[in-house]
Amino acid sequence: MFAARIEQLRRECRREELAILVWGPGDPGPRGDQERRRVWEKRLQIKETLQREFPNAEIALSEDIQLRQLTSDLDDLLSEELAHAASADCILVLDLSRGAHVEVDRFTMYPALAAKMWLLLPDRFVGTAGLISVVHEGLKVRGFSPQEFEACSVARELAVKIVLSVAMHKRLRRYS
């Protein structure tokens, strides 16, 4: 009985209407170096995988033209991204670039945004001491190995697990 009910709950959660924001390295353009292109492509893989797995969700990057058009009347890019984050159910941050570090630093100052943020970091940065540990304190940080990054399990497994959990919490809060 548990197996059938939990499987039904999973199916319902995958159909949940969610707004998911994926932050991380930006498009380096055609002249960008290979490493920057590689991490940009991983971010796109996360977006594409989540869109396949959660067909009723809107998965967005802050750079997406449609999303930017919704906030183009705001004064600056920081305010635009603040509006994107405030509107999201979940924010996944592939924290592998200076821009992603800035987003984490700036937006975790708002407890409501920090509560919906998951940092995806290489294992070697998880649980380290110093200033980074202070910034990450209280955040949901998930590490990954170089092998997991290369095998795309960050997109196929880690991001999907996180969003499935977010969907489950959102769904069950409606019945509370």
N, C-alpha and C positions, 0 to 999 in steps of 0.2 A: 504494500500500500504506500509506504514512504517513497519508494522508487518512482512509482507512477505519478504521485503528487508533485514530487520535486522536479521531475522531467516536465510536467505540465507548467509548473511555475517558471522553469527556464524558458520554455517556449513563449510564454506570456511576456517575460522580461525582454526577450529579444525583439518583441513587437512594440515595446514601450516607445513613446514619443520622447526623445531626448535631444537636447542641444549640447553637443560635445565640441569643445575647443581643443585643438592640438597646436601647442606652441613648440617652438624649437628652431633649429637652424633654417635660415631663409634660402631661397634660390640663389646660388652663386652666379647664375647666368652662364652663357656659353663659354666665357673665358675664365670661369672660376676654377680653382684647383680641384684635383680629383678627390681629395679627402672631404672638402666642403660639399662637393656634389654627392658623394656617397652618403653623408649624414642627412642631406636634404631629401634624397631618395628614400631613406628609411622613414623619415617623417611622412612622406607621401604614402608609403606602404601602410603605415599605421592608419592614416585617413581612409585609404581604399579598403583595407581589411575591415575596419569598423563599419563602413558604409554597407559592405556586403553582409556582415553578421547582424547588423541592427538596421533593417531596411526602413523603419519608420523614424529613425534618428536623422538629425541634420549634423553632419560632421564638418567642421569648418576650421580653416586656418585664418588668423587675423588678416593675412594678406589677400584673402579671397575677395575679388572685386564686388561680389554681391553683398558680402558682409560690410566691406568698407563703404559702400554706397549708403548703407543704413546709418552710418555714423559720420558721414562726410561734413555734416553741419557743425561738428564739434571743433573746438579751437586747435587741438593738437593730437598727435598720434597716441600719446599717453592716455588722453581722455577717451579716445576711440577704443583703445584696447581695454580700458577700464569698463566701458559699456559692454564690450563683447564678453568680458569675464563675468560681469554681474548678471548677464543674461544666460549664461551657460549652466547646465546641470553638473558638468564635470569638465575639468581642465587637466589635460595630460600635457606634461612638459618634458619633451626630449631635451634634457638640459646639457646640450653639447656645443653651445655657442655663446658668444658674448651677449647677444640679444636675449637668449633664453635666460641667462644669468640675471640680466637687468629686469626681465619680467618677474622672475622669482623674487628678487630683492625688493622691487617696488610694490608688487601686488600682494605679497604675504603680509604687508602692513595692515591689510584689511582682513580681519578675522573671518568674515563671511566668504571672502574669496579664497583664503588659505584653506578653509574647510573643504572646498571642492577641488583642490589642487593635488595632483599626484605627480611627483618628480620621478622621472625615469633616468637613472644615472648608471654609469659604469660601476661595477662592484667596488672598484678601488676607491671611490669617493664616498661610499656609504659608511656612515658611522665614524668618519674621521674627526679629529679634534680641531680646535681653532675656530676662526670666525665662521667657517662654513657650517660647523656643527650648531652654532648659535642661530644662523639663518634657517637651517633645516629643522630646528627644534619644534616639535609639535606638528610637523608636516608628514604627509604620507610619502615616504621615499621607498622606491623599489629599485633594486639593483639588477644589473644584467652583466653577464660575462661577454668577453669578445666573441666567443663562439655563438652565444645566443643572439648577439647583434647581427653577426654575419648570416646566421641561419634564419633570420627574420622572425624568430620566436618572440621578439619584443612586440612585434605587430600581431602575429597570429595567436599568441598565448597571453602574454602579460597584459597588453592593452585590452584584449577581449575580456579577460578575467576581471579587470578593474571596472570596465563599463557594465558588465553583467551584474556586478555587485552594486554599482550605482543604480542601475535599473531596478534591481530587487528592492533596495531601500526606498526608492521613489514610489514604487508600486505599493509596497506595504505601508508606507506612511499615509497613503490615501485611506486605508482601512482603520487607521488608529483613531 
